Amino acid sequence: MRKRIDKKEKLEEENKEDIFSNSKNEDDCEVNTTNENIASLIPKLPNDEEFTILADFFSVFSDSTRLKIISALSEKELCVHELSSLLKMKQPSISQHLKTLWQARVVKKRKVGLHVFYRLDDEHIEKIYTWGYEHVKE
């Protein structure tokens, strides 16, 4: 076991040396905001508030239960009880995740009598999920 740890530590140390030795090579460039290569990017970048909102949006996709819900809803509209049964989880837990997804505008809901049915908000959400899933399957 100790040999494995020593080998791992040696590899980590070699990687650190590679990073530091490559950090000051002839390919380094000095850049400032007047550089033509990046100047055109500055007005295209979202502002800090937009990046914060975007980060919050993407954080919704960081929970496996919410991804399971999104996956199921990408197939069809379902109520909380159906999702609970499908995912073998308690209804209050599913409801909490659905609330998070609804607040982030990932899902829409409609009430029919005592039942609330959920579906994905729009095709963008389905694409984000599908592209992410396809990416990890590659």
QUISULMO-V253791 format. One record per residue. N is the residue number from 1. SS is DSSP state (hx for helix, st for strand, lp for the rest). PSI is psi in radians with two decimals (none if undefined). D_FIRST is the distance of its C-alpha to the first C-alpha in Angstrom with 1 decimal. Layout:
BEGIN
n->N ss->SS psi->PSI d_first->D_FIRST
n->N ss->SS psi->PSI d_first->D_FIRST
END
This chain:
BEGIN
n->1 ss->lp psi->-0.71 d_first->0.0
n->2 ss->hx psi->-0.61 d_first->3.8
n->3 ss->hx psi->-0.70 d_first->5.4
n->4 ss->hx psi->-0.79 d_first->5.3
n->5 ss->hx psi->-0.78 d_first->6.6
n->6 ss->hx psi->-0.73 d_first->8.8
n->7 ss->hx psi->-0.74 d_first->10.1
n->8 ss->hx psi->-0.79 d_first->10.9
n->9 ss->hx psi->-0.67 d_first->12.6
n->10 ss->hx psi->-0.76 d_first->14.4
n->11 ss->hx psi->-0.73 d_first->15.7
n->12 ss->hx psi->-0.71 d_first->16.8
n->13 ss->hx psi->-0.73 d_first->18.6
n->14 ss->hx psi->-0.71 d_first->20.3
n->15 ss->hx psi->-0.72 d_first->21.4
n->16 ss->hx psi->-0.76 d_first->23.0
n->17 ss->hx psi->-0.73 d_first->24.8
n->18 ss->hx psi->-0.76 d_first->26.1
n->19 ss->hx psi->-0.81 d_first->27.4
n->20 ss->hx psi->-0.63 d_first->29.1
n->21 ss->hx psi->-0.53 d_first->30.5
n->22 ss->hx psi->-0.24 d_first->31.9
n->23 ss->lp psi->-0.33 d_first->33.4
n->24 ss->lp psi->1.21 d_first->36.3
n->25 ss->lp psi->-3.12 d_first->37.5
n->26 ss->lp psi->-0.23 d_first->40.9
n->27 ss->lp psi->-0.15 d_first->40.5
n->28 ss->lp psi->2.52 d_first->40.5
n->29 ss->lp psi->2.70 d_first->43.7
n->30 ss->lp psi->2.21 d_first->45.7
n->31 ss->lp psi->2.44 d_first->46.7
n->32 ss->lp psi->3.00 d_first->49.1
n->33 ss->lp psi->-0.12 d_first->50.8
n->34 ss->lp psi->-0.10 d_first->53.8
n->35 ss->lp psi->2.19 d_first->51.7
n->36 ss->hx psi->-0.59 d_first->53.4
n->37 ss->hx psi->-0.61 d_first->50.1
n->38 ss->hx psi->-0.31 d_first->49.0
n->39 ss->hx psi->-0.64 d_first->52.4
n->40 ss->hx psi->-0.32 d_first->53.2
n->41 ss->hx psi->-0.51 d_first->50.0
n->42 ss->hx psi->-0.86 d_first->50.8
n->43 ss->lp psi->-0.26 d_first->53.6
n->44 ss->lp psi->-0.33 d_first->51.6
n->45 ss->lp psi->2.42 d_first->48.6
n->46 ss->lp psi->2.73 d_first->48.8
n->47 ss->lp psi->3.02 d_first->49.5
n->48 ss->hx psi->-0.71 d_first->47.0
n->49 ss->hx psi->-0.73 d_first->48.5
n->50 ss->hx psi->-0.68 d_first->48.1
n->51 ss->hx psi->-0.67 d_first->44.5
n->52 ss->hx psi->-0.79 d_first->43.9
n->53 ss->hx psi->-0.73 d_first->45.7
n->54 ss->hx psi->-0.73 d_first->43.8
n->55 ss->hx psi->-0.73 d_first->40.4
n->56 ss->hx psi->-0.73 d_first->41.5
n->57 ss->hx psi->-0.86 d_first->42.6
n->58 ss->hx psi->-0.46 d_first->39.3
n->59 ss->hx psi->-0.44 d_first->37.4
n->60 ss->hx psi->-0.53 d_first->39.1
n->61 ss->hx psi->0.08 d_first->37.1
n->62 ss->hx psi->0.10 d_first->33.8
n->63 ss->lp psi->2.24 d_first->33.8
n->64 ss->hx psi->-0.59 d_first->32.9
n->65 ss->hx psi->-0.77 d_first->35.7
n->66 ss->hx psi->-0.64 d_first->38.2
n->67 ss->hx psi->-0.65 d_first->37.2
n->68 ss->hx psi->-0.73 d_first->37.7
n->69 ss->hx psi->-0.81 d_first->41.1
n->70 ss->hx psi->-0.73 d_first->42.0
n->71 ss->hx psi->-0.83 d_first->41.0
n->72 ss->hx psi->-0.75 d_first->43.3
n->73 ss->hx psi->-0.28 d_first->46.0
n->74 ss->lp psi->-0.30 d_first->45.9
n->75 ss->lp psi->-0.73 d_first->47.2
n->76 ss->lp psi->2.84 d_first->49.9
n->77 ss->lp psi->2.37 d_first->51.2
n->78 ss->st psi->2.69 d_first->49.9
n->79 ss->st psi->2.96 d_first->50.6
n->80 ss->hx psi->-0.74 d_first->48.1
n->81 ss->hx psi->-0.67 d_first->48.4
n->82 ss->hx psi->-0.73 d_first->47.7
n->83 ss->hx psi->-0.71 d_first->44.6
n->84 ss->hx psi->-0.79 d_first->43.5
n->85 ss->hx psi->-0.78 d_first->44.0
n->86 ss->hx psi->-0.78 d_first->42.4
n->87 ss->hx psi->-0.02 d_first->39.2
n->88 ss->lp psi->0.87 d_first->39.2
n->89 ss->lp psi->2.79 d_first->39.2
n->90 ss->lp psi->2.53 d_first->41.7
n->91 ss->hx psi->-0.73 d_first->44.8
n->92 ss->hx psi->-0.64 d_first->44.4
n->93 ss->hx psi->-0.80 d_first->41.0
n->94 ss->hx psi->-0.75 d_first->42.4
n->95 ss->hx psi->-0.71 d_first->45.4
n->96 ss->hx psi->-0.77 d_first->43.4
n->97 ss->hx psi->-0.70 d_first->41.6
n->98 ss->hx psi->-0.64 d_first->45.0
n->99 ss->hx psi->-0.78 d_first->46.5
n->100 ss->hx psi->-0.80 d_first->43.9
n->101 ss->hx psi->-0.67 d_first->44.5
n->102 ss->hx psi->-0.76 d_first->48.3
n->103 ss->hx psi->-0.52 d_first->48.2
n->104 ss->lp psi->0.07 d_first->46.4
n->105 ss->lp psi->0.62 d_first->49.1
n->106 ss->lp psi->-0.59 d_first->46.6
n->107 ss->st psi->2.73 d_first->48.5
n->108 ss->st psi->2.75 d_first->52.2
n->109 ss->st psi->2.66 d_first->53.6
n->110 ss->st psi->2.46 d_first->56.9
n->111 ss->st psi->2.31 d_first->58.3
n->112 ss->st psi->1.81 d_first->60.2
n->113 ss->lp psi->-2.16 d_first->61.6
n->114 ss->lp psi->-0.12 d_first->58.8
n->115 ss->st psi->2.50 d_first->56.1
n->116 ss->st psi->2.20 d_first->54.3
n->117 ss->st psi->2.46 d_first->53.2
n->118 ss->st psi->2.56 d_first->50.7
n->119 ss->st psi->2.87 d_first->50.4
n->120 ss->st psi->2.56 d_first->48.8
n->121 ss->lp psi->-0.79 d_first->50.9
n->122 ss->lp psi->-3.10 d_first->51.5
n->123 ss->hx psi->-0.35 d_first->50.4
n->124 ss->hx psi->-0.73 d_first->48.4
n->125 ss->hx psi->-0.77 d_first->45.9
n->126 ss->hx psi->-0.71 d_first->45.6
n->127 ss->hx psi->-0.77 d_first->45.1
n->128 ss->hx psi->-0.81 d_first->42.3
n->129 ss->hx psi->-0.85 d_first->40.5
n->130 ss->hx psi->-0.79 d_first->41.2
n->131 ss->hx psi->-0.72 d_first->40.2
n->132 ss->hx psi->-0.77 d_first->36.9
n->133 ss->hx psi->-0.77 d_first->36.1
n->134 ss->hx psi->-0.69 d_first->37.1
n->135 ss->hx psi->-0.80 d_first->35.0
n->136 ss->hx psi->-0.38 d_first->31.7
n->137 ss->hx psi->-0.33 d_first->32.7
n->138 ss->lp psi->none d_first->33.0
END
